[in-house]
């Protein structure tokens, strides 16, 4: 059974940091690209960051220089380090896995976690 379990969300003041984790099981983690998406109330789910099986990284422009995605294949875990957080980063953050296909497109992803809430106060 495939599972993606996110953790690390919470409430933080603007300028603060959070580290999200996503623990994967039930599939060959090292074969998959892993992504982070977010969805704010009333908005569509949007791409945040992704890391390929070979550790190439990709970011949406609004988080470049502030967020860092990484993976630990030995622990079947992907991380999202978020620094210099802004109120506009407030959203539910989802972890997802894709075997192949466009890495920025949510529709291509095979597996999804349940999400973790990130709230940034001004």
PyMOL CGO cylinders between C-alpha atoms (Angstrom):
from pymol import cmd
from pymol.cgo import CYLINDER

trace = [
    CYLINDER, 0.00, 0.00, 0.00, 1.41, 3.33, -1.08, 0.3, 1, 1, 1, 1, 1, 1,
    CYLINDER, 1.41, 3.33, -1.08, 1.65, 5.99, 1.60, 0.3, 1, 1, 1, 1, 1, 1,
    CYLINDER, 1.65, 5.99, 1.60, 3.02, 9.52, 1.63, 0.3, 1, 1, 1, 1, 1, 1,
    CYLINDER, 3.02, 9.52, 1.63, 2.88, 11.12, 5.07, 0.3, 1, 1, 1, 1, 1, 1,
    CYLINDER, 2.88, 11.12, 5.07, 3.73, 14.80, 5.43, 0.3, 1, 1, 1, 1, 1, 1,
    CYLINDER, 3.73, 14.80, 5.43, 4.76, 16.45, 8.68, 0.3, 1, 1, 1, 1, 1, 1,
    CYLINDER, 4.76, 16.45, 8.68, 6.33, 19.67, 9.90, 0.3, 1, 1, 1, 1, 1, 1,
    CYLINDER, 6.33, 19.67, 9.90, 3.62, 22.19, 9.10, 0.3, 1, 1, 1, 1, 1, 1,
    CYLINDER, 3.62, 22.19, 9.10, 2.44, 24.78, 11.56, 0.3, 1, 1, 1, 1, 1, 1,
    CYLINDER, 2.44, 24.78, 11.56, 2.05, 28.45, 12.37, 0.3, 1, 1, 1, 1, 1, 1,
    CYLINDER, 2.05, 28.45, 12.37, 5.04, 30.73, 11.94, 0.3, 1, 1, 1, 1, 1, 1,
    CYLINDER, 5.04, 30.73, 11.94, 5.62, 34.47, 11.78, 0.3, 1, 1, 1, 1, 1, 1,
    CYLINDER, 5.62, 34.47, 11.78, 6.68, 36.15, 8.56, 0.3, 1, 1, 1, 1, 1, 1,
    CYLINDER, 6.68, 36.15, 8.56, 10.41, 35.78, 8.09, 0.3, 1, 1, 1, 1, 1, 1,
    CYLINDER, 10.41, 35.78, 8.09, 10.49, 32.50, 9.96, 0.3, 1, 1, 1, 1, 1, 1,
    CYLINDER, 10.49, 32.50, 9.96, 11.34, 28.98, 8.81, 0.3, 1, 1, 1, 1, 1, 1,
    CYLINDER, 11.34, 28.98, 8.81, 9.74, 25.56, 8.67, 0.3, 1, 1, 1, 1, 1, 1,
    CYLINDER, 9.74, 25.56, 8.67, 10.97, 22.20, 7.45, 0.3, 1, 1, 1, 1, 1, 1,
    CYLINDER, 10.97, 22.20, 7.45, 8.44, 19.86, 5.90, 0.3, 1, 1, 1, 1, 1, 1,
    CYLINDER, 8.44, 19.86, 5.90, 9.08, 16.14, 5.69, 0.3, 1, 1, 1, 1, 1, 1,
    CYLINDER, 9.08, 16.14, 5.69, 7.35, 13.48, 3.62, 0.3, 1, 1, 1, 1, 1, 1,
    CYLINDER, 7.35, 13.48, 3.62, 7.87, 9.83, 4.46, 0.3, 1, 1, 1, 1, 1, 1,
    CYLINDER, 7.87, 9.83, 4.46, 7.12, 7.43, 1.61, 0.3, 1, 1, 1, 1, 1, 1,
    CYLINDER, 7.12, 7.43, 1.61, 6.34, 3.73, 1.61, 0.3, 1, 1, 1, 1, 1, 1,
    CYLINDER, 6.34, 3.73, 1.61, 4.86, 1.10, -0.69, 0.3, 1, 1, 1, 1, 1, 1,
    CYLINDER, 4.86, 1.10, -0.69, 6.82, 1.97, -3.84, 0.3, 1, 1, 1, 1, 1, 1,
    CYLINDER, 6.82, 1.97, -3.84, 10.43, 2.18, -5.00, 0.3, 1, 1, 1, 1, 1, 1,
    CYLINDER, 10.43, 2.18, -5.00, 11.14, 5.69, -3.74, 0.3, 1, 1, 1, 1, 1, 1,
    CYLINDER, 11.14, 5.69, -3.74, 14.52, 6.06, -5.46, 0.3, 1, 1, 1, 1, 1, 1,
    CYLINDER, 14.52, 6.06, -5.46, 12.92, 5.54, -8.89, 0.3, 1, 1, 1, 1, 1, 1,
    CYLINDER, 12.92, 5.54, -8.89, 10.50, 8.42, -8.45, 0.3, 1, 1, 1, 1, 1, 1,
    CYLINDER, 10.50, 8.42, -8.45, 10.74, 12.15, -8.77, 0.3, 1, 1, 1, 1, 1, 1,
    CYLINDER, 10.74, 12.15, -8.77, 9.17, 13.81, -5.74, 0.3, 1, 1, 1, 1, 1, 1,
    CYLINDER, 9.17, 13.81, -5.74, 7.37, 17.11, -5.66, 0.3, 1, 1, 1, 1, 1, 1,
    CYLINDER, 7.37, 17.11, -5.66, 5.80, 19.58, -3.29, 0.3, 1, 1, 1, 1, 1, 1,
    CYLINDER, 5.80, 19.58, -3.29, 2.62, 21.38, -4.25, 0.3, 1, 1, 1, 1, 1, 1,
    CYLINDER, 2.62, 21.38, -4.25, 0.46, 23.80, -2.29, 0.3, 1, 1, 1, 1, 1, 1,
    CYLINDER, 0.46, 23.80, -2.29, -3.13, 24.92, -2.32, 0.3, 1, 1, 1, 1, 1, 1,
    CYLINDER, -3.13, 24.92, -2.32, -4.44, 28.07, -0.70, 0.3, 1, 1, 1, 1, 1, 1,
    CYLINDER, -4.44, 28.07, -0.70, -8.18, 28.59, 0.00, 0.3, 1, 1, 1, 1, 1, 1,
    CYLINDER, -8.18, 28.59, 0.00, -10.05, 29.37, -3.19, 0.3, 1, 1, 1, 1, 1, 1,
    CYLINDER, -10.05, 29.37, -3.19, -7.02, 28.76, -5.38, 0.3, 1, 1, 1, 1, 1, 1,
    CYLINDER, -7.02, 28.76, -5.38, -5.83, 25.91, -7.57, 0.3, 1, 1, 1, 1, 1, 1,
    CYLINDER, -5.83, 25.91, -7.57, -3.11, 23.56, -6.46, 0.3, 1, 1, 1, 1, 1, 1,
    CYLINDER, -3.11, 23.56, -6.46, 0.23, 24.93, -7.61, 0.3, 1, 1, 1, 1, 1, 1,
    CYLINDER, 0.23, 24.93, -7.61, 3.71, 23.52, -8.11, 0.3, 1, 1, 1, 1, 1, 1,
    CYLINDER, 3.71, 23.52, -8.11, 6.28, 24.56, -5.49, 0.3, 1, 1, 1, 1, 1, 1,
    CYLINDER, 6.28, 24.56, -5.49, 9.37, 22.39, -5.95, 0.3, 1, 1, 1, 1, 1, 1,
    CYLINDER, 9.37, 22.39, -5.95, 10.49, 19.00, -7.20, 0.3, 1, 1, 1, 1, 1, 1,
    CYLINDER, 10.49, 19.00, -7.20, 13.53, 16.78, -7.13, 0.3, 1, 1, 1, 1, 1, 1,
    CYLINDER, 13.53, 16.78, -7.13, 14.26, 14.11, -9.70, 0.3, 1, 1, 1, 1, 1, 1,
    CYLINDER, 14.26, 14.11, -9.70, 15.47, 10.59, -8.96, 0.3, 1, 1, 1, 1, 1, 1,
    CYLINDER, 15.47, 10.59, -8.96, 18.96, 11.91, -9.85, 0.3, 1, 1, 1, 1, 1, 1,
    CYLINDER, 18.96, 11.91, -9.85, 18.57, 14.87, -7.44, 0.3, 1, 1, 1, 1, 1, 1,
    CYLINDER, 18.57, 14.87, -7.44, 18.07, 17.60, -10.01, 0.3, 1, 1, 1, 1, 1, 1,
    CYLINDER, 18.07, 17.60, -10.01, 15.93, 20.30, -8.42, 0.3, 1, 1, 1, 1, 1, 1,
    CYLINDER, 15.93, 20.30, -8.42, 13.20, 22.57, -9.78, 0.3, 1, 1, 1, 1, 1, 1,
    CYLINDER, 13.20, 22.57, -9.78, 11.39, 25.50, -8.17, 0.3, 1, 1, 1, 1, 1, 1,
    CYLINDER, 11.39, 25.50, -8.17, 8.60, 27.88, -8.95, 0.3, 1, 1, 1, 1, 1, 1,
    CYLINDER, 8.60, 27.88, -8.95, 9.91, 31.42, -9.27, 0.3, 1, 1, 1, 1, 1, 1,
    CYLINDER, 9.91, 31.42, -9.27, 8.20, 32.73, -6.13, 0.3, 1, 1, 1, 1, 1, 1,
    CYLINDER, 8.20, 32.73, -6.13, 10.18, 30.40, -3.83, 0.3, 1, 1, 1, 1, 1, 1,
    CYLINDER, 10.18, 30.40, -3.83, 13.60, 30.39, -5.51, 0.3, 1, 1, 1, 1, 1, 1,
    CYLINDER, 13.60, 30.39, -5.51, 16.29, 31.37, -3.03, 0.3, 1, 1, 1, 1, 1, 1,
    CYLINDER, 16.29, 31.37, -3.03, 13.98, 30.77, -0.05, 0.3, 1, 1, 1, 1, 1, 1,
    CYLINDER, 13.98, 30.77, -0.05, 12.96, 27.10, -0.30, 0.3, 1, 1, 1, 1, 1, 1,
    CYLINDER, 12.96, 27.10, -0.30, 15.20, 24.06, -0.71, 0.3, 1, 1, 1, 1, 1, 1,
    CYLINDER, 15.20, 24.06, -0.71, 14.02, 20.58, -1.65, 0.3, 1, 1, 1, 1, 1, 1,
    CYLINDER, 14.02, 20.58, -1.65, 16.12, 17.54, -0.82, 0.3, 1, 1, 1, 1, 1, 1,
    CYLINDER, 16.12, 17.54, -0.82, 15.73, 13.79, -0.54, 0.3, 1, 1, 1, 1, 1, 1,
    CYLINDER, 15.73, 13.79, -0.54, 17.20, 10.95, 1.49, 0.3, 1, 1, 1, 1, 1, 1,
    CYLINDER, 17.20, 10.95, 1.49, 16.72, 7.71, -0.42, 0.3, 1, 1, 1, 1, 1, 1,
    CYLINDER, 16.72, 7.71, -0.42, 17.99, 5.66, 2.52, 0.3, 1, 1, 1, 1, 1, 1,
    CYLINDER, 17.99, 5.66, 2.52, 15.10, 7.01, 4.61, 0.3, 1, 1, 1, 1, 1, 1,
    CYLINDER, 15.10, 7.01, 4.61, 12.54, 7.19, 1.76, 0.3, 1, 1, 1, 1, 1, 1,
    CYLINDER, 12.54, 7.19, 1.76, 11.96, 10.79, 2.72, 0.3, 1, 1, 1, 1, 1, 1,
    CYLINDER, 11.96, 10.79, 2.72, 11.77, 14.11, 0.88, 0.3, 1, 1, 1, 1, 1, 1,
    CYLINDER, 11.77, 14.11, 0.88, 12.17, 17.45, 2.61, 0.3, 1, 1, 1, 1, 1, 1,
    CYLINDER, 12.17, 17.45, 2.61, 11.22, 21.03, 1.94, 0.3, 1, 1, 1, 1, 1, 1,
    CYLINDER, 11.22, 21.03, 1.94, 13.20, 23.61, 3.90, 0.3, 1, 1, 1, 1, 1, 1,
    CYLINDER, 13.20, 23.61, 3.90, 11.29, 26.88, 3.84, 0.3, 1, 1, 1, 1, 1, 1,
    CYLINDER, 11.29, 26.88, 3.84, 13.05, 30.06, 4.91, 0.3, 1, 1, 1, 1, 1, 1,
    CYLINDER, 13.05, 30.06, 4.91, 12.04, 33.73, 4.85, 0.3, 1, 1, 1, 1, 1, 1,
    CYLINDER, 12.04, 33.73, 4.85, 8.40, 32.72, 4.86, 0.3, 1, 1, 1, 1, 1, 1,
    CYLINDER, 8.40, 32.72, 4.86, 5.79, 35.20, 3.69, 0.3, 1, 1, 1, 1, 1, 1,
    CYLINDER, 5.79, 35.20, 3.69, 2.05, 35.37, 4.39, 0.3, 1, 1, 1, 1, 1, 1,
    CYLINDER, 2.05, 35.37, 4.39, 1.44, 34.44, 0.74, 0.3, 1, 1, 1, 1, 1, 1,
    CYLINDER, 1.44, 34.44, 0.74, 3.12, 31.08, 1.42, 0.3, 1, 1, 1, 1, 1, 1,
    CYLINDER, 3.12, 31.08, 1.42, 0.13, 30.14, 3.58, 0.3, 1, 1, 1, 1, 1, 1,
    CYLINDER, 0.13, 30.14, 3.58, -1.45, 26.98, 2.14, 0.3, 1, 1, 1, 1, 1, 1,
    CYLINDER, -1.45, 26.98, 2.14, -1.87, 23.27, 2.55, 0.3, 1, 1, 1, 1, 1, 1,
    CYLINDER, -1.87, 23.27, 2.55, 1.34, 21.67, 1.31, 0.3, 1, 1, 1, 1, 1, 1,
    CYLINDER, 1.34, 21.67, 1.31, 1.19, 18.31, -0.43, 0.3, 1, 1, 1, 1, 1, 1,
    CYLINDER, 1.19, 18.31, -0.43, 3.92, 15.82, -1.17, 0.3, 1, 1, 1, 1, 1, 1,
    CYLINDER, 3.92, 15.82, -1.17, 3.63, 13.78, -4.37, 0.3, 1, 1, 1, 1, 1, 1,
    CYLINDER, 3.63, 13.78, -4.37, 5.53, 11.22, -6.42, 0.3, 1, 1, 1, 1, 1, 1,
    CYLINDER, 5.53, 11.22, -6.42, 5.81, 10.75, -10.17, 0.3, 1, 1, 1, 1, 1, 1,
    CYLINDER, 5.81, 10.75, -10.17, 7.58, 8.01, -12.08, 0.3, 1, 1, 1, 1, 1, 1,
    CYLINDER, 7.58, 8.01, -12.08, 7.80, 9.89, -15.37, 0.3, 1, 1, 1, 1, 1, 1,
    CYLINDER, 7.80, 9.89, -15.37, 6.33, 12.90, -17.10, 0.3, 1, 1, 1, 1, 1, 1,
    CYLINDER, 6.33, 12.90, -17.10, 6.42, 16.66, -16.65, 0.3, 1, 1, 1, 1, 1, 1,
    CYLINDER, 6.42, 16.66, -16.65, 7.65, 17.30, -13.17, 0.3, 1, 1, 1, 1, 1, 1,
    CYLINDER, 7.65, 17.30, -13.17, 5.78, 20.60, -12.71, 0.3, 1, 1, 1, 1, 1, 1,
    CYLINDER, 5.78, 20.60, -12.71, 2.34, 19.24, -13.61, 0.3, 1, 1, 1, 1, 1, 1,
    CYLINDER, 2.34, 19.24, -13.61, 0.17, 17.99, -10.77, 0.3, 1, 1, 1, 1, 1, 1,
    CYLINDER, 0.17, 17.99, -10.77, -1.85, 15.90, -13.22, 0.3, 1, 1, 1, 1, 1, 1,
    CYLINDER, -1.85, 15.90, -13.22, 1.19, 13.72, -13.97, 0.3, 1, 1, 1, 1, 1, 1,
    CYLINDER, 1.19, 13.72, -13.97, 1.80, 12.64, -10.37, 0.3, 1, 1, 1, 1, 1, 1,
    CYLINDER, 1.80, 12.64, -10.37, 0.94, 9.10, -9.34, 0.3, 1, 1, 1, 1, 1, 1,
    CYLINDER, 0.94, 9.10, -9.34, 0.86, 9.35, -5.56, 0.3, 1, 1, 1, 1, 1, 1,
    CYLINDER, 0.86, 9.35, -5.56, -0.22, 12.06, -3.12, 0.3, 1, 1, 1, 1, 1, 1,
    CYLINDER, -0.22, 12.06, -3.12, -0.04, 12.67, 0.60, 0.3, 1, 1, 1, 1, 1, 1,
    CYLINDER, -0.04, 12.67, 0.60, -2.85, 14.06, 2.71, 0.3, 1, 1, 1, 1, 1, 1,
    CYLINDER, -2.85, 14.06, 2.71, -1.27, 17.49, 3.13, 0.3, 1, 1, 1, 1, 1, 1,
    CYLINDER, -1.27, 17.49, 3.13, 0.05, 19.60, 5.98, 0.3, 1, 1, 1, 1, 1, 1,
    CYLINDER, 0.05, 19.60, 5.98, -1.08, 23.12, 6.82, 0.3, 1, 1, 1, 1, 1, 1,
    CYLINDER, -1.08, 23.12, 6.82, 1.42, 25.98, 6.74, 0.3, 1, 1, 1, 1, 1, 1,
    CYLINDER, 1.42, 25.98, 6.74, 0.22, 29.31, 8.08, 0.3, 1, 1, 1, 1, 1, 1,
    CYLINDER, 0.22, 29.31, 8.08, 2.42, 32.41, 7.98, 0.3, 1, 1, 1, 1, 1, 1,
    CYLINDER, 2.42, 32.41, 7.98, 1.26, 35.36, 10.05, 0.3, 1, 1, 1, 1, 1, 1,
    CYLINDER, 1.26, 35.36, 10.05, 2.18, 38.94, 9.21, 0.3, 1, 1, 1, 1, 1, 1,
]
cmd.load_cgo(trace, "trace")
